[in-house]
Amino acid sequence: MSVDSSKATRGRPLLDRLALLGAALLLIAVGGGAFFLAGKYHISEGWVFAAWAAVFFFVIVGWGYRRKLRDPAFVSFFVAWTLIHVLVYLLVLANLGFPWYVPIAVLELWIGYTIAIWQFGPPPNKGIQ
């Protein structure tokens, strides 16, 4: 017996759009608040960019390896990889600009994934392993 997805979500488009709007407003508030607080406490915007780069790196790359985050060796590797990624992000954007960041980030992520797979195995498939 199959469920028709169009019938299951027929009444939800408004709720889904409101949730998407709420998420966007929350992101604007948190992002803007971070820069407001940085200006208020005289903290360089570079630290805010670095923090956001680390958060996005952790969410995007760390999600695939979330089952391995219990291993202290992997955690130390992942922290070092995060710091290297943020450093590359800041240095390339400050000195070369965004067009250079894309190929350099691809190279840096390829090296990081290669080392991670070599040392700890591939990311678990959908977090099952």
Contact map, one row per residue, 1 for C-alpha under 8 A:
111000000000000000000000000000000000000000000000000000000000000000000000000000000000000000000000000000000000000000000000000000000
111100000000000000000000000000000000000000000000000000000000000000000000000000000000000000000000000000000000000000000000000000000
111110010000000000000000000000000000000000000000000000000000000000000000000000000000000000000000000000000000000000000000000000000
011111110000000000000000000000000000000000000000000000000000000000000000000000000000000000000000000000000000000000000000000000000
001111111000000000000000000000000000000000000000000000000000000000000000000000000000000000000000000000000000000000000000000000000
000111111100000000000000000000000000000000000000000000000000000000000000000000000000000000000000000000000000000000000000000000000
000111111100000000000000000000000000000000000000000000000000000000000000000000000000000000000000000000000000000000000000000000000
001111111110000000000000000000000000000000000000000000000000000000000000000000000000000000000000000000000000000000000000000000000
000011111111100000000000000000000000000000000000000000000000000000000000000000000000000000000000000000000000000000000000000000000
000001111111100000000000000000000000000000000000000000000000000000000000000000000000000000000000000000000000000000000000000000000
000000011111110000000000000000000000000000000000000000000000000000000000000000000000000000000000000000000000000000000000000000000
000000001111111100000000000000000000000000000000000000000000000000000000000000000000000000000000000000000000000000000000000000000
000000001111111110000000000000000000000000000000000000000000000000000000000000000000000000000000000000000000000000000000000000000
000000000011111111000000000000000000000000000000000000000000000000000000000000000000000000000000000000000000000000000000000000000
000000000001111111100000000000000000000000000000000000000000000000000000000000000000000000000000000000000000000000000000000000000
000000000001111111110000000000000000000000000000000000000000000000000000000000000000000000000000000000000000000000000000000000000
000000000000111111111000000000000000000000000000000000000000000000000000000000000000000000000000000000000000000000000000000000000
000000000000011111111100000000000000000000000000000000000000000000000000000000000000000000000000000000000000000000000000000000000
000000000000001111111110000000000000000000000000000000000000000000000000000000000000000000000000000000000000000000000000000000000
000000000000000111111111000000000000000000000000000000000000000000000000000000000000000000000000000000000000000000000000000000000
000000000000000011111111100000000000000000000000000000000000000000000000000000000000000000000000000000000000000000000000000000000
000000000000000001111111110000000000000000000000000000000000000000000000000000000000000000000000000000000000000000000000000000000
000000000000000000111111111000000000000000000000000000000000000000000000000000000000000000000000000000000000000000000000000000000
000000000000000000011111111100000000000000000000000000000000000000000000000000000000000000000000000000000000000000000000000000000
000000000000000000001111111110000000000000000000000000000000000000000000000000000000000000000000000000000000000000000000000000000
000000000000000000000111111111000000000000000000000000000000000000000000000000000000000000000000000000000000000000000000000000000
000000000000000000000011111111100000000000000000000000000000000000000000000000000000000000000000000000000000000000000000000000000
000000000000000000000001111111110000000000000000000000000000000000000000000000000000000000000000000000000000000000000000000000000
000000000000000000000000111111111000000000000000000000000000000000000000000000000000000000000000000000000000000000000000000000000
000000000000000000000000011111111100000000000000000000000000000000000000000000000000000000000000000000000000000000000000000000000
000000000000000000000000001111111110000000000000000000000000000000000000000000000000000000000000000000000000000000000000000000000
000000000000000000000000000111111111000000000000000000000000000000000000000000000000000000000000000000000000000000000000000000000
000000000000000000000000000011111111100000000000000000000000000000000000000000000000000000000000000000000000000000000000000000000
000000000000000000000000000001111111110000000001000000000000000000000000000000000000000000000000000000000000000000000000000000000
000000000000000000000000000000111111111000001001000000000000000000000000000000000000000000000000000000000000000000000000000000000
000000000000000000000000000000011111111100000000000000000000000000000000000000000000000000000000000000000000000000000000000000000
000000000000000000000000000000001111111110000000000000000000000000000000000000000000000000000000000000000000000000000000000000000
000000000000000000000000000000000111111111111001000000000000000000000000000000000000000000000000000000000000000000000000000000000
000000000000000000000000000000000011111111111000000000000000000000000000000000000000000000000000000000000000000000000000000000000
000000000000000000000000000000000001111111100000000000000000000000000000000000000000000000000000000000000000000000000000000000000
000000000000000000000000000000000000111111100000000000000000000000000000000000000000000000000000000000000000000000000000000000000
000000000000000000000000000000000000011111110000000000000000000000000000000000000000000000000000000000000000000000000000000000000
000000000000000000000000000000000000011111111010000000000000000000000000000000000000000000000000000000000000000000000000000000000
000000000000000000000000000000000000011001111111000000000000000000000000000000000000000000000000000000000000000000000000000000000
000000000000000000000000000000000010011000111111100000000000000000000000000000000000000000000000000000000000000000000000000000000
000000000000000000000000000000000000000000011111110000000000000000000000000000000000000001000000000000000000000000000000000000000
000000000000000000000000000000000000000000111111111000000000000000000000000000000000000000000000000000000000000000000000000000000
000000000000000000000000000000000110010000011111111100000000000000000000000000000000000000000000000000000000000000000000000000000
000000000000000000000000000000000000000000001111111110000000000000000000000000000000000001000000000000000000000000000000000000000
000000000000000000000000000000000000000000000111111111000000000000000000000000000000011011000000000000000000000000000000000000000
000000000000000000000000000000000000000000000011111111100000000000000000000000000000000000000000000000000000000000000000000000000
000000000000000000000000000000000000000000000001111111110000000000000000000000000000000000000000000000000000000000000000000000000
000000000000000000000000000000000000000000000000111111111000000000000000000000000000010010000000000000000000000000000000000000000
000000000000000000000000000000000000000000000000011111111100000000000000000000000110110000000000000000000000000000000000000000000
000000000000000000000000000000000000000000000000001111111110000000000000000000000000000000000000000000000000000000000000000000000
000000000000000000000000000000000000000000000000000111111111000000000000000000000000000000000000000000000000000000000000000000000
000000000000000000000000000000000000000000000000000011111111110000000000000000000100100000000000000000000000000000000000000000000
000000000000000000000000000000000000000000000000000001111111111000000000000000000100000000000000000000000000000000000000000000000
000000000000000000000000000000000000000000000000000000111111111000000000000000000000000000000000000000000000000000000000000000000
000000000000000000000000000000000000000000000000000000011111111100000000000000000000000000000000000000000000000000000000000000000
000000000000000000000000000000000000000000000000000000001111111110000000000000000000000000000000000000000000000000000000000000000
000000000000000000000000000000000000000000000000000000001111111111000000000000000000000000000000000000000000000000000000000000000
000000000000000000000000000000000000000000000000000000000111111111000000000000000000000000000000000000000000000000000000000000000
000000000000000000000000000000000000000000000000000000000001111111100000000000000000000000000000000000000000000000000000001111100
000000000000000000000000000000000000000000000000000000000000111111111000000000000000000000000000000000000000000000000000001100100
000000000000000000000000000000000000000000000000000000000000011111111000000000000000000000000000000000000000000000000000000000100
000000000000000000000000000000000000000000000000000000000000000111111100000000000000000000000000000000000000000000000000000100101
000000000000000000000000000000000000000000000000000000000000000011111110011000000000000000000000000000000000000000000000000000000
000000000000000000000000000000000000000000000000000000000000000011111111011000000000000000000000000000000000000000000000000000000
000000000000000000000000000000000000000000000000000000000000000000111111011000000000000000000000000000000000000000000000000000000
000000000000000000000000000000000000000000000000000000000000000000011111111000000000000000000000000000000000000000000000000000000
000000000000000000000000000000000000000000000000000000000000000000001111111100000000000000000000000000000000000000000000000000000
000000000000000000000000000000000000000000000000000000000000000000000011111110000000000000000000000000000000000000000000000000000
000000000000000000000000000000000000000000000000000000000000000000011111111111000000000000000000000000000000000000000001000000000
000000000000000000000000000000000000000000000000000000000000000000011111111111100000000000000000000000000000000000000000000000000
000000000000000000000000000000000000000000000000000000000000000000000001111111110000000000000000000000000000000000000000000000000
000000000000000000000000000000000000000000000000000000000000000000000000111111111000000000000000000000000000000000000000000000000
000000000000000000000000000000000000000000000000000000000000000000000000011111111100000000000000000000000000000000000000000000000
000000000000000000000000000000000000000000000000000000000000000000000000001111111110000000000000000000000000000000000000000000000
000000000000000000000000000000000000000000000000000000000000000000000000000111111111000000000000000000000000000000000000000000000
000000000000000000000000000000000000000000000000000000000000000000000000000011111111100000000000000000000000000100000000000000000
000000000000000000000000000000000000000000000000000001001100000000000000000001111111110000000000000000000000000000000000000000000
000000000000000000000000000000000000000000000000000001000000000000000000000000111111111000000000000000000000000000000000000000000
000000000000000000000000000000000000000000000000000000000000000000000000000000011111111100000000000000000000000000000000000000000
000000000000000000000000000000000000000000000000000001001000000000000000000000001111111110000000000000001001100000000000000000000
000000000000000000000000000000000000000000000000010011000000000000000000000000000111111111000000000000000000000000000000000000000
000000000000000000000000000000000000000000000000010000000000000000000000000000000011111111100000000000000000000000000000000000000
000000000000000000000000000000000000000000000000000000000000000000000000000000000001111111110000000000001000000000000000000000000
000000000000000000000000000000000000000000000000010010000000000000000000000000000000111111111000000010001000000000000000000000000
000000000000000000000000000000000000000000000100110000000000000000000000000000000000011111111100000000000000000000000000000000000
000000000000000000000000000000000000000000000000000000000000000000000000000000000000001111111111000000000000000000000000000000000
000000000000000000000000000000000000000000000000000000000000000000000000000000000000000111111111110110000000000000000000000000000
000000000000000000000000000000000000000000000000000000000000000000000000000000000000000011111111110110000000000000000000000000000
000000000000000000000000000000000000000000000000000000000000000000000000000000000000000001111111100000000000000000000000000000000
000000000000000000000000000000000000000000000000000000000000000000000000000000000000000000111111100000000000000000000000000000000
000000000000000000000000000000000000000000000000000000000000000000000000000000000000000000111111111110000000000000000000000000000
000000000000000000000000000000000000000000000000000000000000000000000000000000000000000000011111111110000000000000000000000000000
000000000000000000000000000000000000000000000000000000000000000000000000000000000000000000011001111111000000000000000000000000000
000000000000000000000000000000000000000000000000000000000000000000000000000000000000000000000001111111100000000000000000000000000
000000000000000000000000000000000000000000000000000000000000000000000000000000000000000000011001111111110000000000000000000000000
000000000000000000000000000000000000000000000000000000000000000000000000000000000000000010011001111111111000000000000000000000000
000000000000000000000000000000000000000000000000000000000000000000000000000000000000000000000000011111111100000000000000000000000
000000000000000000000000000000000000000000000000000000000000000000000000000000000000000000000000001111111110000000000000000000000
000000000000000000000000000000000000000000000000000000000000000000000000000000000000000000000000000111111111000000000000000000000
000000000000000000000000000000000000000000000000000000000000000000000000000000000000100110000000000011111111100000000000000000000
000000000000000000000000000000000000000000000000000000000000000000000000000000000000000000000000000001111111110000000000000000000
000000000000000000000000000000000000000000000000000000000000000000000000000000000000000000000000000000111111111000000000000000000
000000000000000000000000000000000000000000000000000000000000000000000000000000000000100000000000000000011111111100000000000000000
000000000000000000000000000000000000000000000000000000000000000000000000000000000000100000000000000000001111111110000000000000000
000000000000000000000000000000000000000000000000000000000000000000000000000000000000000000000000000000000111111111000000000000000
000000000000000000000000000000000000000000000000000000000000000000000000000000000000000000000000000000000011111111100000000000000
000000000000000000000000000000000000000000000000000000000000000000000000000000001000000000000000000000000001111111110000000000000
000000000000000000000000000000000000000000000000000000000000000000000000000000000000000000000000000000000000111111111000000000000
000000000000000000000000000000000000000000000000000000000000000000000000000000000000000000000000000000000000011111111100000000000
000000000000000000000000000000000000000000000000000000000000000000000000000000000000000000000000000000000000001111111110000000000
000000000000000000000000000000000000000000000000000000000000000000000000000000000000000000000000000000000000000111111111110000000
000000000000000000000000000000000000000000000000000000000000000000000000000000000000000000000000000000000000000011111111111000000
000000000000000000000000000000000000000000000000000000000000000000000000000000000000000000000000000000000000000001111111110000000
000000000000000000000000000000000000000000000000000000000000000000000000000000000000000000000000000000000000000000111111100000000
000000000000000000000000000000000000000000000000000000000000000000000000010000000000000000000000000000000000000000011111110000000
000000000000000000000000000000000000000000000000000000000000000000000000000000000000000000000000000000000000000000011111111000000
000000000000000000000000000000000000000000000000000000000000000000000000000000000000000000000000000000000000000000011101111100000
000000000000000000000000000000000000000000000000000000000000000110000000000000000000000000000000000000000000000000001000111110100
000000000000000000000000000000000000000000000000000000000000000110100000000000000000000000000000000000000000000000000000011111111
000000000000000000000000000000000000000000000000000000000000000100000000000000000000000000000000000000000000000000000000001111111
000000000000000000000000000000000000000000000000000000000000000100000000000000000000000000000000000000000000000000000000000111110
000000000000000000000000000000000000000000000000000000000000000111100000000000000000000000000000000000000000000000000000001111111
000000000000000000000000000000000000000000000000000000000000000000000000000000000000000000000000000000000000000000000000000111111
000000000000000000000000000000000000000000000000000000000000000000100000000000000000000000000000000000000000000000000000000110111
